Amino acid sequence: MRWLSIVGIGEDGAAGLSPAARALVEGAEIVFGGRRHLALAADLVRGEARPWPSPFTGAIEAVAACRGRRVAVLASGDPFFHGVGASLMRTVSPAEIAVIPAPSAASLAVARLGWPLHDVTVVSVHGRDPDLIRPHLHPGRRVVALTSDGTGPARLAALLTETGFGPSRLTVLEALGGPRERVRTATAEMFDLEAIDGLNVVAIEPEALPGARILGRAPGLPDRLFEHDGQLTKREIRAVTLSALSPRRGERLWDIGAGAGSVAIEWMLADPSLSAIAVEVVPERAQRIARNAAAFGVPGLKIVTGEAPAALAGLEPPDAVFIGGGASEPGVIEAGIAALGRGGRLVVNAVTLETETLLIGFHARLGGELVRLSVARASPVGDMTAWRPAMPVTQWSWVAGSATGTGS
């Protein structure tokens, strides 16, 4: 029995609901929703109105406890677009739910602007760090940001100005779909809009100044973008390392001996569904990793300060493991191998002969691929130019559960 209904409602309230959606709300014994949602649908609610608790913790369990009764949940716009629908689905079977969505805030925003939704990047910073917008700031593209409150647009404008995108055009769309709807525009560097409604989205048209912090989409971002003390997987080696780690949607990386956190950061930049845990023994470096993660728009990077392998105990299991530092410490490589399930990837980089010897031994026993990487950069020698070689890196990559350790 579909005992639970999830109904999307807009700022136009009950008037904007279809007859089917109105019937579900009217027929519900219990109606859950935010106080604003319940007020918008007040004329339709015949049963008990239950506002969401604050904080939201326990709200989903409260809905599930009503199983068997006729229950309706009111949600903003599309309940499955950064909404309560996804949370409910983790507890309630789809077979028990009837869903009637309304247009999302993003759909309404692009409709007002005449932008094709399929060509727009939509980023939610609702209750989340505004730094999440950084990877999407590419000149000529279009971004729609879902904000938390009336201060959100100004915070985004300040962030864009700080990173060299001051000329970007920001369109603030407030209370879309209702009688209080308003659309205003300003540039990031001259942002002066006041009294912004708490219900707003920001449409961004990025425009960069020379030297703006633009994050490319390919692995191997310039070393100069990272704050570091020399403990950094260099650009060319990092690109090869990310290729060997082969990130796939929804996966988690352990970056052991993370240094500046560059590999974990670029892993997360590969796709929003990816997560990573950076393990670093030096507290100053761990703090630096946090700053780098924010600057690259992946503030969700989890940082563990401690020495491997002891620091790995109790961590969420990885799908891939990178060991960039501390590989010669007893048990570190073995812990990485033990943590991986079938198909998991392990990549270890070595610059010392001692660690290289370890990798040669593991390759002899377990297979995988052993590669020597060397890079030379042109640099001045007097009034001329010559190649200056960097320290060579030996890389061992291995896939768990395969006959050869290479996935074949």
C-alpha positions in Angstrom: 0.0 0.0 0.0 1.3 3.5 -0.9 0.7 4.9 2.6 3.1 7.8 2.1 2.7 10.7 -0.3 5.4 13.2 -1.1 4.0 16.4 -2.6 6.1 19.2 -4.0 4.7 22.6 -3.4 5.8 26.0 -4.7 5.5 29.6 -3.5 2.1 29.8 -5.2 0.8 27.4 -2.5 -2.3 25.2 -2.9 -3.3 27.1 -6.0 -0.3 25.6 -7.9 -1.1 22.0 -7.0 -2.7 19.6 -9.4 -6.0 18.0 -8.4 -4.2 14.7 -7.7 -1.7 16.5 -5.4 -4.5 18.4 -3.6 -6.4 15.1 -3.0 -3.4 13.4 -1.4 -2.9 16.3 1.0 -6.6 16.6 1.8 -6.9 12.8 2.4 -3.9 12.5 4.7 -4.3 11.7 8.4 -1.0 13.3 9.1 0.8 16.0 7.1 4.6 16.6 7.7 6.4 19.7 6.4 8.2 22.8 7.2 6.2 25.5 8.8 6.2 27.5 5.6 5.0 24.5 3.6 2.2 23.8 6.1 1.1 27.5 5.9 1.1 27.4 2.1 -1.2 24.3 2.1 -3.2 25.3 5.2 -6.5 25.3 3.3 -6.0 21.7 2.3 -4.8 20.1 5.5 -7.7 18.1 7.1 -5.6 15.9 9.3 -2.9 16.6 11.9 -0.2 19.1 10.8 3.3 18.1 12.1 6.1 20.7 11.5 9.6 19.3 11.0 11.6 19.3 14.2 14.6 21.6 14.6 17.2 20.3 14.2 15.9 17.9 11.5 17.5 14.8 13.2 14.8 12.2 13.8 12.3 13.6 11.3 12.6 10.7 8.9 12.1 8.2 11.7 9.0 10.1 12.8 7.5 9.7 9.3 8.5 6.0 9.2 6.8 5.4 12.6 3.5 6.4 10.9 3.6 3.4 8.5 0.2 2.1 7.8 -1.6 5.4 8.1 -2.3 7.9 5.4 0.7 10.3 5.5 1.6 13.3 3.3 5.0 15.1 3.3 5.2 18.6 1.8 8.5 19.5 0.2 9.9 22.4 -1.8 9.5 22.0 -5.5 11.0 18.7 -6.7 11.4 16.5 -3.5 14.2 14.5 -5.2 16.3 17.5 -6.2 18.3 18.2 -3.0 15.1 17.6 -1.1 13.6 15.4 1.5 12.6 12.7 -1.0 16.1 11.1 -1.1 16.3 11.0 2.7 12.9 9.2 2.9 13.9 6.7 0.3 16.7 5.4 2.5 14.1 4.4 5.0 10.9 3.7 3.1 10.5 1.5 0.0 9.6 3.2 -3.3 6.6 0.7 -3.5 5.2 2.5 -0.4 5.4 6.0 -1.8 3.5 8.2 -4.2 5.3 11.3 -5.4 4.0 14.4 -7.2 6.8 16.8 -7.8 6.6 20.5 -8.6 9.2 22.5 -10.6 12.5 22.8 -8.7 14.0 26.2 -7.9 16.6 25.5 -10.6 14.0 24.8 -13.2 12.1 28.0 -12.3 15.4 30.0 -12.4 16.5 28.9 -15.8 12.9 29.4 -17.1 13.1 33.0 -16.0 16.5 33.5 -17.6 15.9 31.5 -20.8 18.9 29.1 -20.1 18.7 25.5 -21.2 18.8 23.5 -17.9 20.9 20.6 -19.5 23.7 23.1 -20.2 23.7 24.6 -16.7 25.7 23.4 -13.7 23.5 23.4 -10.6 25.3 23.5 -7.2 23.7 23.4 -3.8 25.3 25.5 -1.1 22.2 25.2 1.0 23.6 24.5 4.5 26.9 23.7 2.9 30.2 25.4 2.3 30.2 28.1 -0.4 33.6 26.9 -1.5 31.8 24.1 -3.3 31.2 26.6 -6.1 35.0 27.0 -6.9 35.5 24.0 -9.3 32.6 25.3 -11.5 33.9 28.8 -12.1 34.8 28.6 -15.8 34.4 31.6 -18.1 31.6 31.3 -20.5 29.7 28.7 -18.5 26.5 29.2 -16.4 26.0 28.1 -12.8 22.9 28.1 -10.6 23.6 28.1 -6.9 21.0 27.1 -4.4 21.6 29.1 -1.2 20.6 28.9 2.4 19.4 32.4 3.2 19.4 36.1 2.4 23.1 36.4 3.1 24.1 33.6 0.6 24.3 35.8 -2.5 26.7 38.3 -0.8 28.9 35.5 0.4 29.1 34.1 -3.1 29.9 37.5 -4.5 32.8 37.9 -2.0 34.2 34.5 -2.9 34.1 35.2 -6.6 35.8 38.5 -6.2 38.5 37.0 -4.0 39.3 34.3 -6.6 39.5 36.7 -9.6 36.0 36.5 -10.9 34.9 40.0 -9.8 33.4 41.0 -13.2 31.0 37.9 -13.1 27.3 38.7 -13.5 25.2 37.5 -10.6 21.4 37.3 -11.0 19.5 36.8 -7.7 16.1 35.3 -8.1 14.0 35.5 -5.0 10.8 33.7 -3.9 10.3 32.2 -7.4 6.8 31.2 -8.4 5.0 33.3 -5.7 3.6 36.8 -5.2 6.9 38.0 -3.7 9.0 36.9 -6.7 11.8 39.4 -7.6 14.8 39.2 -10.0 17.8 41.5 -9.6 21.3 41.6 -11.1 24.8 42.9 -10.0 28.4 42.0 -10.6 30.3 40.1 -8.0 32.8 43.0 -7.3 30.1 45.6 -7.2 27.5 43.6 -5.3 25.2 45.9 -3.5 21.8 44.1 -3.4 20.0 44.5 0.0 17.0 42.9 1.8 17.3 39.7 -0.2 14.6 37.2 0.5 15.7 34.1 2.4 14.3 31.9 -0.5 16.7 32.7 -3.3 18.9 31.1 -6.0 21.9 32.8 -7.6 22.6 32.5 -11.3 26.3 33.0 -12.1 27.9 33.9 -15.4 31.6 33.6 -14.6 34.0 36.2 -16.1 37.6 35.9 -15.1 40.3 38.6 -14.6 43.9 37.7 -15.6 45.3 35.4 -13.0 41.9 34.2 -11.8 42.0 30.8 -10.0 40.5 28.6 -12.7 40.5 24.9 -11.9 40.9 22.8 -15.0 39.0 19.5 -15.5 42.0 17.3 -16.3 44.1 15.7 -13.5 47.5 17.3 -12.8 46.6 20.8 -11.8 49.6 23.3 -11.5 51.7 22.9 -8.4 51.6 26.6 -7.8 47.8 26.3 -6.9 48.6 24.2 -3.9 50.0 25.5 -0.6 52.8 23.1 0.4 56.2 22.8 2.1 57.8 20.7 -0.6 55.9 17.5 0.3 53.7 17.5 -2.8 53.1 14.9 -5.5 54.2 17.0 -8.5 51.9 17.8 -11.3 53.0 15.2 -13.9 53.4 12.4 -11.4 50.0 13.3 -9.9 48.3 13.0 -13.3 49.8 9.5 -13.8 48.8 8.6 -10.2 45.2 9.7 -10.7 45.1 7.6 -13.9 46.3 4.6 -12.0 43.9 5.1 -9.2 41.1 5.2 -11.8 38.3 7.0 -9.8 34.8 5.7 -10.4 31.6 7.3 -9.2 30.7 7.0 -5.6 34.1 5.7 -4.5 36.3 6.5 -1.5 40.1 7.0 -1.5 42.6 6.7 1.3 45.5 9.1 0.7 48.1 7.9 3.2 51.0 10.3 3.9 49.0 13.0 2.2 51.5 15.8 2.4 49.6 18.7 0.8 46.6 16.6 0.0 46.9 17.1 -3.7 46.0 13.5 -4.8 43.0 13.3 -2.5 41.8 16.8 -3.7 42.1 15.9 -7.3 40.4 12.6 -6.7 37.4 14.5 -5.3 37.5 17.0 -8.1 37.0 14.2 -10.7 33.3 13.8 -9.7 31.1 15.2 -7.0 30.1 11.7 -5.9 33.7 10.9 -4.9 35.0 11.1 -1.3 38.5 10.8 0.3 40.3 10.5 3.6 43.7 12.2 3.9 45.9 10.7 6.6 48.9 12.8 7.6 51.1 12.5 10.7 52.4 16.1 10.8 49.7 18.4 12.3 50.9 21.5 10.4 50.5 19.6 7.1 47.1 18.4 8.1 46.0 22.0 8.7 47.5 22.9 5.3 45.5 20.1 3.6 42.3 21.6 5.1 43.1 25.0 3.6 43.9 23.4 0.2 40.7 21.5 0.3 38.7 24.7 0.8 40.6 26.5 -1.9 39.9 23.8 -4.4 36.2 23.6 -3.6 36.3 20.1 -1.9 35.7 21.1 1.8 34.3 17.7 2.5 37.7 16.1 2.4 38.1 14.2 5.7 41.5 14.7 7.4 42.9 12.3 9.9 46.0 13.4 11.8 48.0 10.4 12.9 50.6 7.8 11.8 49.7 4.9 9.6 49.0 2.1 10.0 47.5 2.8 13.4 45.6 5.9 12.1 43.8 3.7 9.6 41.9 1.7 12.3 38.1 2.3 12.1 38.1 4.4 8.9 35.4 3.9 6.4 36.7 1.2 3.9 38.3 2.5 0.7 37.8 1.6 -2.9 41.3 2.8 -3.7 44.4 3.5 -1.7 47.3 5.9 -2.5 50.5 5.8 -0.4 52.6 8.8 -1.1 54.5 9.1 2.1 55.5 6.6 4.9 55.3 3.6 2.6 58.6 2.2 4.1 57.0 2.2 7.6 56.3 -1.3 8.8 52.8 -2.5 8.0 51.6 0.5 5.9 51.5 -1.1 2.5 50.1 -4.3 4.1 47.3 -2.3 5.7 46.5 -0.7 2.4 46.3 -4.1 0.7 44.2 -5.6 3.5 41.7 -2.7 3.4 40.7 -3.2 -0.3 37.9 -5.4 -1.5 37.9 -7.1 -4.9 38.6 -4.7 -7.6 40.1 -2.1 -5.3 43.2 -0.2 -6.5 46.4 0.4 -4.7 49.0 2.9 -5.9 52.3 3.5 -4.1 54.9 6.0 -5.2 58.6 5.8 -4.1 61.5 8.2 -4.4 64.0 6.4 -2.1 65.9 3.3 -2.9 64.6 1.7 0.3 61.0 2.1 -0.6 61.7 1.2 -4.2 63.2 -2.1 -3.0 60.0 -2.8 -1.0 57.9 -2.1 -4.1 60.0 -4.5 -6.3 59.4 -7.2 -3.7 55.6 -6.6 -3.6 55.5 -6.7 -7.4 57.4 -10.0 -7.4 55.0 -11.5 -5.0 51.6 -10.0 -6.0 52.0 -8.8 -9.6 50.6 -5.5 -10.7 52.5 -2.9 -12.6 55.8 -1.4 -11.8 56.7 1.9 -13.6 59.6 4.3 -13.4 58.6 7.9 -14.0 61.0 10.7 -14.6 60.4 14.3 -15.5 62.8 17.1 -16.5 62.0 20.8 -16.7 63.8 23.4 -18.7 65.4 26.0 -16.4 68.0 28.8 -16.8 71.7 27.9 -16.7 73.5 31.2 -16.8 72.2 33.0 -19.9 71.1 29.7 -21.5 68.6 27.0 -20.8 69.1 23.3 -19.9 67.0 20.4 -18.6 66.9 20.0 -14.8 65.7 16.5 -13.9 63.4 15.9 -10.9 63.9 12.9 -8.7 62.6 9.8 -10.5 59.5 8.1 -9.0 58.9 4.4 -8.9 55.2 3.6 -9.0 53.7 0.2 -8.1 50.0 -0.2 -8.9 48.0 -3.3 -8.0 44.3 -4.4 -8.3 42.9 -6.6 -5.5 41.5 -9.9 -6.4 42.8 -10.2 -10.0 45.2 -13.0 -11.1 47.9 -10.6 -12.1 47.1 -7.6 -9.9 46.4 -5.5 -13.0 42.6 -6.1 -13.3 43.0 -8.4 -16.3 
